[in-house]
């Protein structure tokens, strides 16, 4: 296990949370976008995107086995990574009555994106808190390494 293992784990978490914040920002920016992509010759509204994470290496069982001494330390995971960015295809588009809108159907309804600003705000707060927590861990690790360097003086 490297002395920098915890720094690498925190750095990977910071990168993953930053991407999550970028995706949430994209969702918020497109909350009123009625022309997201062309499907079968018709414009579809923007679809909400979400980020899924997975461990870079190993799982909890690997950590447990290392702690119990049944596996070498090289088996410990090395942080987190984004496994995929997926579109929310299950949540239906919102129907808004606006017959003057250029994308209104024959009945006067416009399909709006399935983005809920309140949900996006809560997700952004969660991502921000996770980012801040990882910054705290990173700073604590840095302080411990600095103290370790002072031992040799």
DOPAKE-717899 format. One record per atom (N, C-alpha, C): residue number from 1; residue in one letter; atom name; x, y, z; chain. Coordinates in pm, 1 decimal, padded with zeros to 6 digits. Each point is the difference from the previous one (the first is absolute). Example, Ala and Ser with C-alpha at 12.3 -4.5 7.8 and 13.67 -1.06 7.14 Angstrom:
2
pos,code,site,u,v,w,unit
1,A,N,01319.0,-00569.0,00780.0,A
1,A,CA,-00089.0,00119.0,00000.0,A
1,A,C,00090.0,00120.0,00000.0,A
2,S,N,-00035.0,00105.0,-00072.0,A
2,S,CA,00082.0,00119.0,00006.0,A
2,S,C,-00077.0,00109.0,00073.0,A
//
This chain:
153
pos,code,site,u,v,w,unit
1,X,N,00085.2,-00118.7,00000.0,A
1,X,CA,-00085.2,00118.7,00000.0,A
1,X,C,00088.6,00123.4,00000.0,A
2,X,N,-00022.6,00085.1,-00094.1,A
2,X,CA,00079.0,00120.3,-00016.4,A
2,X,C,-00039.3,00105.3,00103.3,A
3,X,N,00093.9,00085.6,00030.4,A
3,X,CA,-00028.1,00110.4,00091.3,A
3,X,C,-00099.9,00097.5,-00062.3,A
4,X,N,-00007.7,-00002.9,-00131.0,A
4,X,CA,-00088.9,00091.1,-00071.9,A
4,X,C,-00134.4,-00063.6,-00035.1,A
5,X,N,-00025.8,-00120.1,00049.0,A
5,X,CA,-00124.0,-00070.3,-00032.4,A
5,X,C,-00123.2,00082.6,00038.3,A
6,X,N,00000.1,00055.7,00119.4,A
6,X,CA,-00116.9,00077.6,00044.3,A
6,X,C,-00013.9,00128.9,-00080.8,A
7,X,N,00113.2,00058.6,-00041.9,A
7,X,CA,-00007.3,00119.2,-00085.2,A
7,X,C,-00060.7,-00034.3,-00135.4,A
8,X,N,00038.3,-00115.5,-00054.8,A
8,X,CA,-00055.7,-00042.4,-00128.6,A
8,X,C,-00150.0,-00027.2,00011.0,A
9,X,N,-00041.5,-00059.7,00110.5,A
9,X,CA,-00142.8,-00027.7,00019.3,A
9,X,C,-00080.1,00129.4,00008.3,A
10,X,N,00050.9,00095.3,00076.3,A
10,X,CA,-00068.9,00129.0,00011.5,A
10,X,C,-00001.8,00074.1,-00133.0,A
11,X,N,00110.1,-00007.2,-00073.3,A
11,X,CA,00006.3,00068.3,-00129.4,A
11,X,C,-00100.7,-00060.2,-00098.3,A
12,X,N,-00014.2,-00131.8,00001.0,A
12,X,CA,-00096.7,-00062.0,-00090.8,A
12,X,C,-00142.6,00038.5,00038.6,A
13,X,N,-00026.8,00011.0,00129.4,A
13,X,CA,-00132.8,00041.6,00045.9,A
13,X,C,-00028.3,00144.3,-00040.1,A
14,X,N,00101.3,00087.1,00009.0,A
14,X,CA,-00017.7,00139.3,-00041.6,A
14,X,C,-00032.2,00008.3,-00149.3,A
15,X,N,00069.9,-00078.6,-00080.1,A
15,X,CA,-00024.8,-00000.6,-00144.4,A
15,X,C,-00140.7,-00049.6,-00031.3,A
16,X,N,-00041.9,-00106.7,00068.1,A
16,X,CA,-00133.1,-00056.7,-00024.1,A
16,X,C,-00109.7,00097.6,00042.0,A
17,X,N,00015.3,00063.9,00115.2,A
17,X,CA,-00101.6,00094.7,00046.7,A
17,X,C,-00003.5,00124.2,-00089.2,A
18,X,N,00115.0,00039.4,-00053.1,A
18,X,CA,00002.7,00115.3,-00090.5,A
18,X,C,-00078.7,-00031.3,-00127.9,A
19,X,N,00017.1,-00121.1,-00052.7,A
19,X,CA,-00076.9,-00039.1,-00118.1,A
19,X,C,-00148.7,-00004.6,00032.3,A
20,X,N,-00033.3,-00049.5,00119.0,A
20,X,CA,-00140.7,-00003.1,00042.4,A
20,X,C,-00058.5,00141.6,00003.5,A
21,X,N,00077.3,00095.6,00052.6,A
21,X,CA,-00046.8,00139.1,00003.9,A
21,X,C,-00016.1,00056.3,-00140.9,A
22,X,N,00089.1,-00037.3,-00092.2,A
22,X,CA,-00011.8,00045.7,-00138.9,A
22,X,C,-00127.0,-00053.7,-00065.2,A
23,X,N,-00033.4,-00126.5,00025.2,A
23,X,CA,-00121.5,-00058.8,-00057.5,A
23,X,C,-00124.1,00067.2,00058.6,A
24,X,N,00001.3,00025.3,00129.9,A
24,X,CA,-00113.2,00068.9,00063.5,A
24,X,C,-00015.2,00141.1,-00057.3,A
25,X,N,00111.2,00068.6,-00022.0,A
25,X,CA,-00004.4,00133.9,-00059.5,A
25,X,C,-00058.1,-00005.0,-00141.0,A
26,X,N,00035.8,-00103.2,-00074.3,A
26,X,CA,-00055.9,-00017.7,-00134.0,A
26,X,C,-00151.0,-00020.8,00006.3,A
27,X,N,-00045.3,-00079.0,00096.5,A
27,X,CA,-00144.3,-00021.5,00017.5,A
27,X,C,-00071.2,00131.6,00029.1,A
28,X,N,00056.5,00078.7,00089.4,A
28,X,CA,-00062.7,00127.9,00035.5,A
28,X,C,00000.5,00097.3,-00117.6,A
29,X,N,00106.0,-00001.7,-00078.4,A
29,X,CA,00009.2,00091.1,-00114.4,A
29,X,C,-00102.4,-00035.8,-00107.7,A
30,X,N,-00039.5,-00126.2,-00006.2,A
30,X,CA,-00092.0,-00045.8,-00104.3,A
30,X,C,-00141.7,-00023.6,00051.1,A
31,X,N,-00036.5,00061.9,00109.9,A
31,X,CA,-00131.2,-00022.5,00060.0,A
31,X,C,-00114.5,00042.9,-00092.2,A
32,X,N,00025.7,00090.4,-00095.3,A
32,X,CA,-00102.9,00046.3,-00092.6,A
32,X,C,00029.7,-00036.3,-00145.6,A
33,X,N,00092.6,-00092.3,-00023.3,A
33,X,CA,00039.8,-00036.5,-00135.6,A
33,X,C,-00097.6,-00101.6,-00058.8,A
34,X,N,-00077.9,00043.6,-00097.1,A
34,X,CA,-00099.8,-00088.5,-00059.7,A
34,X,C,00053.4,-00076.2,-00120.6,A
35,X,N,00117.8,00035.7,-00046.0,A
35,X,CA,00059.9,-00069.9,-00113.8,A
35,X,C,00135.3,-00056.7,00041.7,A
36,X,N,-00004.3,-00116.6,00062.7,A
36,X,CA,00121.5,-00063.1,00049.0,A
36,X,C,00069.1,-00084.4,-00105.0,A
37,X,N,-00071.8,-00096.1,-00056.8,A
37,X,CA,00057.1,-00083.9,-00105.7,A
37,X,C,-00109.4,-00040.9,-00097.2,A
38,X,N,00042.4,-00032.7,-00119.5,A
38,X,CA,-00091.3,-00037.1,-00107.3,A
38,X,C,-00021.6,-00151.3,00002.0,A
39,X,N,-00126.9,-00042.9,00017.2,A
39,X,CA,-00034.6,-00141.9,00001.9,A
39,X,C,-00111.6,-00022.5,-00101.0,A
40,X,N,00025.4,-00086.3,-00096.7,A
40,X,CA,-00098.6,-00030.9,-00104.2,A
40,X,C,-00055.3,00125.3,-00068.4,A
41,X,N,00087.5,00095.3,-00025.1,A
41,X,CA,-00040.9,00120.9,-00070.6,A
41,X,C,-00070.4,00103.9,00085.5,A
42,X,N,-00014.1,-00026.0,00129.8,A
42,X,CA,-00065.0,00095.6,00090.3,A
42,X,C,00094.8,00034.9,00114.2,A
43,X,N,-00007.2,00126.2,00041.2,A
43,X,CA,00081.6,00044.9,00111.9,A
43,X,C,-00058.1,-00049.8,00131.9,A
44,X,N,00086.5,-00055.0,00083.5,A
44,X,CA,-00036.9,-00042.2,00135.3,A
44,X,C,00057.1,00101.5,00098.8,A
45,X,N,-00068.5,00024.5,00110.2,A
45,X,CA,00054.8,00090.2,00101.1,A
45,X,C,00128.3,-00057.8,00061.0,A
46,X,N,00074.4,00086.3,00062.0,A
46,X,CA,00120.9,-00042.0,00071.2,A
46,X,C,-00038.6,-00101.8,00107.4,A
47,X,N,00078.7,-00104.3,00015.5,A
47,X,CA,-00024.5,-00098.7,00105.4,A
47,X,C,00101.9,00017.5,00110.9,A
48,X,N,-00049.0,-00006.0,00121.0,A
48,X,CA,00084.5,00011.7,00118.1,A
48,X,C,00106.8,-00108.1,-00001.5,A
49,X,N,00120.3,00036.3,00041.6,A
49,X,CA,00110.5,-00094.6,00008.1,A
49,X,C,00040.8,-00017.0,00145.7,A
50,X,N,00048.9,-00119.5,00032.2,A
50,X,CA,00050.7,-00025.4,00134.5,A
50,X,C,00130.1,-00079.3,-00009.4,A
51,X,N,00079.6,00008.2,00104.5,A
51,X,CA,00131.7,-00062.0,00004.6,A
51,X,C,-00003.3,-00119.4,00094.9,A
52,X,N,00062.3,-00109.0,-00042.1,A
52,X,CA,00013.6,-00118.5,00084.7,A
52,X,C,00148.1,-00020.5,00030.5,A
53,X,N,00029.2,-00032.7,00125.7,A
53,X,CA,00137.7,-00023.5,00043.1,A
53,X,C,00024.1,-00148.2,00023.9,A
54,X,N,00127.1,-00038.1,-00003.8,A
54,X,CA,00040.0,-00135.6,00038.3,A
54,X,C,00142.6,00008.2,00054.0,A
55,X,N,00038.1,-00096.0,00082.4,A
55,X,CA,00138.3,00001.6,00049.9,A
55,X,C,00098.9,-00027.6,-00113.4,A
56,X,N,00117.0,00062.3,00007.1,A
56,X,CA,00100.1,-00022.6,-00103.8,A
56,X,C,00049.6,-00143.9,00002.0,A
57,X,N,00029.9,-00048.2,00118.6,A
57,X,CA,00045.3,-00137.3,00015.4,A
57,X,C,-00056.4,-00053.0,00130.0,A
58,X,N,-00027.0,-00127.9,00000.4,A
58,X,CA,-00036.8,-00063.0,00125.4,A
58,X,C,-00136.8,00038.9,00050.5,A
59,X,N,-00037.0,-00063.1,00109.0,A
59,X,CA,-00127.2,00023.2,00064.2,A
59,X,C,00021.8,-00005.1,00150.1,A
60,X,N,-00107.1,00016.6,00074.1,A
60,X,CA,00010.2,-00002.3,00144.7,A
60,X,C,00058.9,-00131.4,00049.2,A
61,X,N,-00037.0,-00109.6,-00066.2,A
61,X,CA,00051.5,-00130.5,00042.6,A
61,X,C,00152.4,-00005.0,-00010.3,A
62,X,N,00056.4,00070.6,-00099.2,A
62,X,CA,00145.9,00005.4,-00011.0,A
62,X,C,00061.4,00071.7,00118.9,A
63,X,N,-00060.9,00110.4,00041.2,A
63,X,CA,00049.7,00072.6,00116.3,A
63,X,C,-00008.4,-00087.1,00125.3,A
64,X,N,-00110.7,-00071.7,00013.5,A
64,X,CA,-00018.0,-00087.7,00115.0,A
64,X,C,00104.9,-00110.5,00000.4,A
65,X,N,00023.1,-00060.5,-00115.0,A
65,X,CA,00099.5,-00106.9,-00008.4,A
65,X,C,00140.0,00050.7,00029.2,A
66,X,N,00032.1,00120.3,-00043.2,A
66,X,CA,00130.4,00058.5,00030.3,A
66,X,C,00011.8,00024.5,00149.9,A
67,X,N,-00107.1,00053.7,00061.1,A
67,X,CA,00001.9,00026.7,00143.6,A
67,X,C,00014.3,-00129.0,00080.8,A
68,X,N,-00059.2,-00107.8,-00051.4,A
68,X,CA,00008.5,-00129.0,00069.6,A
68,X,C,00131.0,-00072.7,-00030.5,A
69,X,N,00076.5,00051.3,-00096.0,A
69,X,CA,00127.9,-00062.1,-00033.0,A
69,X,C,-00009.9,-00114.7,-00099.0,A
70,X,N,-00114.4,-00018.1,-00062.8,A
70,X,CA,-00015.8,-00110.5,-00094.1,A
70,X,C,00029.6,00041.9,-00143.9,A
71,X,N,00034.6,00124.9,-00021.4,A
71,X,CA,00033.5,00047.7,-00134.6,A
71,X,C,00105.1,00108.7,00013.1,A
72,X,N,00086.9,00012.4,-00102.2,A
72,X,CA,00105.7,00100.7,00007.5,A
72,X,C,-00056.1,00139.8,-00020.1,A
73,X,N,00074.8,00098.7,00042.6,A
73,X,CA,-00046.0,00138.7,-00002.8,A
73,X,C,-00017.1,00054.8,-00140.9,A
74,X,N,00060.1,-00060.4,-00099.8,A
74,X,CA,-00014.8,00046.4,-00137.2,A
74,X,C,-00141.5,-00015.6,-00051.8,A
75,X,N,-00083.6,-00076.0,00071.6,A
75,X,CA,-00137.1,-00024.5,-00044.5,A
75,X,C,-00095.4,00111.3,00040.7,A
76,X,N,00047.0,00094.9,00081.2,A
76,X,CA,-00087.5,00108.5,00044.9,A
76,X,C,-00035.1,00089.5,-00117.5,A
77,X,N,-00122.1,00047.7,00000.1,A
77,X,CA,-00047.3,00086.8,-00107.5,A
77,X,C,00077.9,00129.2,-00008.2,A
78,X,N,-00019.5,00070.9,-00107.4,A
78,X,CA,00076.1,00121.1,-00023.8,A
78,X,C,-00091.0,00116.6,-00035.1,A
79,X,N,-00105.2,00016.6,00073.8,A
79,X,CA,-00086.9,00114.6,-00021.5,A
79,X,C,-00127.9,-00033.5,-00073.4,A
80,X,N,-00055.7,00102.5,-00062.5,A
80,X,CA,-00128.9,-00011.3,-00066.9,A
80,X,C,00012.9,00051.8,-00142.3,A
81,X,N,-00088.0,-00048.5,-00086.6,A
81,X,CA,-00003.8,00050.3,-00136.7,A
81,X,C,-00144.5,00004.4,-00047.7,A
82,X,N,-00022.6,00077.7,-00102.5,A
82,X,CA,-00133.6,00008.9,-00059.3,A
82,X,C,-00017.5,-00120.7,-00090.6,A
83,X,N,-00103.0,-00079.7,00026.6,A
83,X,CA,-00023.1,-00117.9,-00083.1,A
83,X,C,-00080.6,00036.1,-00124.0,A
84,X,N,-00095.3,00092.8,00013.8,A
84,X,CA,-00076.7,00042.4,-00116.9,A
84,X,C,-00078.8,00126.7,00030.0,A
85,X,N,-00031.1,00069.2,-00107.6,A
85,X,CA,-00091.5,00113.6,00005.3,A
85,X,C,-00121.2,-00044.3,-00080.9,A
86,X,N,-00111.2,-00012.1,00068.0,A
86,X,CA,-00118.6,-00055.4,-00065.9,A
86,X,C,-00112.5,00102.4,-00006.5,A
87,X,N,-00082.1,-00013.9,-00103.9,A
87,X,CA,-00116.6,00086.3,-00014.8,A
87,X,C,-00117.7,-00060.7,00075.2,A
88,X,N,-00080.8,00085.6,00059.1,A
88,X,CA,-00119.3,-00043.0,00072.7,A
88,X,C,-00112.9,-00021.4,-00100.3,A
89,X,N,-00016.2,-00124.0,-00043.0,A
89,X,CA,-00103.0,-00030.4,-00099.5,A
89,X,C,-00131.6,-00043.6,00064.7,A
90,X,N,00000.4,-00021.3,00131.1,A
90,X,CA,-00120.9,-00046.6,00069.0,A
90,X,C,-00093.7,00113.6,00038.6,A
91,X,N,00054.5,00114.4,00035.2,A
91,X,CA,-00082.9,00113.4,00039.6,A
91,X,C,-00059.6,00063.7,-00124.7,A
92,X,N,-00131.8,00015.5,-00004.2,A
92,X,CA,-00062.3,00056.5,-00121.5,A
92,X,C,00028.9,00149.5,-00013.0,A
93,X,N,-00010.3,00048.4,-00122.3,A
93,X,CA,00015.8,00143.0,-00023.6,A
93,X,C,-00122.0,00073.6,00054.9,A
94,X,N,00021.0,00124.1,00040.7,A
94,X,CA,-00111.1,00081.8,00050.6,A
94,X,C,-00077.4,00057.9,-00118.5,A
95,X,N,-00130.5,00002.0,00013.9,A
95,X,CA,-00086.7,00057.8,-00103.6,A
95,X,C,-00044.5,00138.4,00047.1,A
96,X,N,00033.1,00102.2,-00076.8,A
96,X,CA,-00035.2,00137.5,00032.8,A
96,X,C,-00087.2,00055.3,-00111.5,A
97,X,N,-00113.7,00059.4,00037.8,A
97,X,CA,-00090.7,00057.6,-00099.9,A
97,X,C,00051.0,00137.5,-00040.6,A
98,X,N,00044.5,00009.6,-00124.7,A
98,X,CA,00047.2,00126.7,-00056.0,A
98,X,C,-00015.7,-00006.8,-00151.6,A
99,X,N,-00120.6,00031.1,-00050.4,A
99,X,CA,-00024.6,-00012.6,-00144.6,A
99,X,C,00084.3,00093.7,-00085.7,A
100,X,N,00058.8,00103.1,00059.2,A
100,X,CA,00081.7,00093.5,-00078.1,A
100,X,C,00144.8,-00047.7,-00015.6,A
101,X,N,00038.6,-00101.5,00072.4,A
101,X,CA,00137.8,-00052.0,-00005.6,A
101,X,C,00023.9,-00068.4,-00134.8,A
102,X,N,00116.1,00020.6,-00062.1,A
102,X,CA,00024.8,-00061.8,-00130.7,A
102,X,C,00004.3,-00153.6,00003.2,A
103,X,N,00023.5,-00060.0,00115.9,A
103,X,CA,00005.6,-00146.4,00010.8,A
103,X,C,-00129.4,-00059.5,00054.3,A
104,X,N,-00106.6,00077.9,00004.3,A
104,X,CA,-00127.9,-00050.6,00051.3,A
104,X,C,-00060.0,-00099.2,-00098.6,A
105,X,N,-00065.5,-00101.7,00056.9,A
105,X,CA,-00066.3,-00099.2,-00086.4,A
105,X,C,-00135.7,00055.5,-00044.3,A
106,X,N,-00079.2,-00083.0,-00067.3,A
106,X,CA,-00129.8,00044.6,-00053.3,A
106,X,C,-00096.1,00043.5,00109.7,A
107,X,N,00014.7,-00056.6,00121.3,A
107,X,CA,-00087.8,00036.2,00112.5,A
107,X,C,00050.8,00121.6,00077.6,A
108,X,N,00118.0,00053.2,-00037.5,A
108,X,CA,00054.6,00117.4,00067.8,A
108,X,C,00093.0,-00032.2,00114.6,A
109,X,N,00034.0,-00126.4,00018.7,A
109,X,CA,00088.6,-00039.4,00109.6,A
109,X,C,00144.1,-00012.1,-00049.1,A
110,X,N,00091.6,00041.2,00085.2,A
110,X,CA,00142.9,-00007.9,-00028.6,A
110,X,C,00060.7,-00100.1,00097.3,A
111,X,N,00081.0,-00093.1,-00053.1,A
111,X,CA,00072.9,-00092.7,00087.7,A
111,X,C,00124.2,00071.3,00050.9,A
112,X,N,00010.4,00006.6,00132.8,A
112,X,CA,00114.0,00065.5,00064.5,A
112,X,C,00090.4,-00107.1,00060.6,A
113,X,N,00126.1,00032.0,00022.4,A
113,X,CA,00093.8,-00098.0,00056.0,A
113,X,C,-00047.3,-00055.0,00134.3,A
114,X,N,00048.9,-00120.4,00032.2,A
114,X,CA,-00035.5,-00065.0,00126.4,A
114,X,C,00096.8,00039.8,00111.3,A
115,X,N,00044.9,00123.2,-00002.7,A
115,X,CA,00092.7,00052.5,00100.0,A
115,X,C,-00080.1,00072.9,00107.0,A
116,X,N,00020.8,-00039.4,00126.6,A
116,X,CA,-00064.3,00065.2,00113.5,A
116,X,C,00105.5,00087.7,00069.3,A
117,X,N,-00012.4,00132.0,-00008.0,A
117,X,CA,00101.7,00087.9,00058.8,A
117,X,C,00023.5,-00024.4,00149.3,A
118,X,N,-00104.3,-00035.1,00074.2,A
118,X,CA,00017.2,-00027.2,00142.4,A
118,X,C,00088.2,-00122.9,00022.1,A
119,X,N,-00026.2,-00104.4,-00075.1,A
119,X,CA,00080.6,-00122.2,00010.5,A
119,X,C,00144.9,00027.1,-00038.4,A
120,X,N,00020.3,00079.4,-00104.8,A
120,X,CA,00135.2,00032.7,-00044.1,A
120,X,C,00072.9,00083.0,00105.5,A
121,X,N,-00072.1,00090.6,00065.6,A
121,X,CA,00060.3,00080.4,00105.8,A
121,X,C,00044.3,-00087.7,00115.7,A
122,X,N,-00083.2,-00095.5,00037.7,A
122,X,CA,00035.4,-00091.4,00109.3,A
122,X,C,00118.8,-00087.1,-00039.7,A
123,X,N,00000.7,-00049.8,-00124.2,A
123,X,CA,00113.7,-00078.4,-00047.5,A
123,X,C,00128.1,00083.1,-00001.1,A
124,X,N,-00012.3,00126.8,-00038.2,A
124,X,CA,00117.7,00088.1,-00001.9,A
124,X,C,00051.9,00024.2,00141.7,A
125,X,N,-00091.1,00016.0,00095.3,A
125,X,CA,00042.6,00017.6,00139.0,A
125,X,C,00071.6,-00124.7,00049.7,A
126,X,N,-00051.8,-00116.8,-00034.3,A
126,X,CA,00062.5,-00126.1,00039.7,A
126,X,C,00138.8,-00013.9,-00061.5,A
127,X,N,00012.3,00031.0,-00128.2,A
127,X,CA,00130.2,-00008.8,-00067.1,A
127,X,C,00098.9,00099.6,00060.0,A
128,X,N,-00047.9,00119.0,00031.8,A
128,X,CA,00086.4,00101.9,00059.9,A
128,X,C,00049.5,-00043.8,00137.0,A
129,X,N,-00089.3,-00056.7,00080.6,A
129,X,CA,00039.1,-00048.0,00133.3,A
129,X,C,00101.9,-00114.2,-00011.2,A
130,X,N,-00020.3,-00089.8,-00094.7,A
130,X,CA,00094.9,-00108.9,-00021.2,A
130,X,C,00135.0,00054.7,-00044.6,A
131,X,N,-00002.7,00098.0,-00087.0,A
131,X,CA,00123.2,00062.1,-00046.7,A
131,X,C,00074.1,00065.0,00116.8,A
132,X,N,-00073.4,00074.7,00082.5,A
132,X,CA,00060.9,00065.7,00115.7,A
132,X,C,00057.1,-00101.2,00098.2,A
133,X,N,-00070.8,-00111.5,00021.7,A
133,X,CA,00049.0,-00103.8,00090.7,A
133,X,C,00130.1,-00060.1,-00052.0,A
134,X,N,00008.1,-00020.5,-00129.7,A
134,X,CA,00123.3,-00054.5,-00056.7,A
134,X,C,00114.6,00100.2,00005.0,A
135,X,N,-00030.0,00127.1,-00011.2,A
135,X,CA,00103.4,00103.7,00018.0,A
135,X,C,00053.6,-00005.8,00143.0,A
136,X,N,-00089.5,-00017.2,00097.2,A
136,X,CA,00041.1,-00010.3,00140.1,A
136,X,C,00090.1,-00120.5,00021.6,A
137,X,N,-00036.9,-00113.8,-00057.4,A
137,X,CA,00082.6,-00120.5,00010.6,A
137,X,C,00136.1,00023.1,-00064.2,A
138,X,N,00000.7,00062.4,-00115.9,A
138,X,CA,00124.6,00028.5,-00070.3,A
138,X,C,00090.4,00090.3,00083.7,A
139,X,N,-00056.6,00103.3,00058.4,A
139,X,CA,00078.5,00090.3,00084.1,A
139,X,C,00051.2,-00069.6,00125.8,A
140,X,N,-00079.8,-00088.6,00058.6,A
140,X,CA,00044.7,-00074.8,00117.7,A
140,X,C,00116.4,-00092.3,-00035.7,A
141,X,N,-00011.1,-00066.4,-00113.3,A
141,X,CA,00109.6,-00087.2,-00044.9,A
141,X,C,00126.7,00080.3,-00025.0,A
142,X,N,-00016.4,00115.3,-00061.0,A
142,X,CA,00115.6,00085.4,-00027.2,A
142,X,C,00065.5,00044.4,00131.6,A
143,X,N,-00080.4,00035.3,00098.9,A
143,X,CA,00053.9,00042.1,00129.4,A
143,X,C,00074.0,-00114.9,00068.1,A
144,X,N,-00055.6,-00121.8,-00010.2,A
144,X,CA,00068.6,-00115.7,00060.3,A
144,X,C,00132.8,-00027.5,-00069.5,A
145,X,N,00003.2,00011.8,-00131.0,A
145,X,CA,00125.0,-00020.9,-00072.2,A
145,X,C,00103.0,00106.4,00036.5,A
146,X,N,-00044.4,00122.4,00017.1,A
146,X,CA,00092.5,00106.8,00040.1,A
146,X,C,00056.4,-00025.5,00139.6,A
147,X,N,-00084.6,-00047.0,00091.2,A
147,X,CA,00046.2,-00033.8,00135.2,A
147,X,C,00098.2,-00115.8,-00004.1,A
148,X,N,-00024.8,-00096.2,-00087.8,A
148,X,CA,00092.0,-00113.1,-00013.5,A
148,X,C,00135.3,00045.8,-00050.4,A
149,X,N,00003.3,00098.4,-00086.8,A
149,X,CA,00126.1,00053.4,-00048.9,A
149,X,C,00074.4,00074.6,00109.7,A
150,X,N,-00072.7,00060.3,00093.3,A
150,X,CA,00063.0,00073.7,00109.5,A
150,X,C,00063.2,-00092.2,00102.6,A
151,X,N,-00040.1,-00126.6,00001.1,A
151,X,CA,00056.9,-00095.7,00097.2,A
151,X,C,00149.6,-00014.5,-00020.4,A
152,X,N,00042.6,00003.6,-00122.9,A
152,X,CA,00141.8,-00019.9,-00030.8,A
152,X,C,00089.8,00118.3,00032.8,A
153,X,N,-00054.8,00111.2,00041.7,A
153,X,CA,00083.4,00119.2,00030.1,A
153,X,C,00075.6,-00014.3,00127.1,A
//
